């Protein structure tokens, strides 16, 4: 069985579409599945919206992506875990890719990523480079990662010392445990951060992370793109 684990903080506006896409993709693949939504300290009805779409909801107050993912994995029942962000849409092709990879011996992997429009012009140049780099490095993008339950347990799940880049840390840990692949099939993720943060702000954040190293990843301060108040997406009007 596939267990889809979705960490969510104040995602009532988008969580429904994410869950519906999973239902459609899993049914198309004719596979047994469950959807676990980790409602992490939400104040906007995220859990209610997820429950209405048929997801199993667990509530936490950790306000940390890695810990929320681990909380979902702890109650999931499937032998394959698929971590999907609350603003990301999976497709039948992606699910078939996951099944084929697992049947081929992969203990884990990720997928290519497409960002929904509109986005700033520079994104059309940067995203292909990012996707190519992640595939070459065999890193899963944060919005979509899958792995076997056994491998996840063997590497002790997501590193809860990290507030960001926990998916890269898990990818690297899984490399040592077995075959790790990045699918050519794409998930579609929201470009809202690209629409609500300027290129200068994003560049500054990544420079601070680069200069600060691991310590910067372990401190929520300076990680406003992930943990600050969410800016309103202009496309939601």
Secondary structure, DSSP 8 states (H G I E B T S, - for coil): -EEEEEEESS-TTTHHHHHHHHHHHHHHHT--EEEEEEEES-SSSHHHHHHHTT-EEEEE----HHHHHHHHHHH---SEEEEE-TTEE--HHHHHHHHHHHHTTEEEEEEEEEE-S---TTHHHHHHHHHHHHHHHT---TTEEEEEHHHHHHTTSS-TT-SS-HHHHHHHHHHTTSEEEEEEEEEEE--HHHHHS-HHHHHHHHHHHHHHTHHHHT-STT-HHHHS-----GGG-
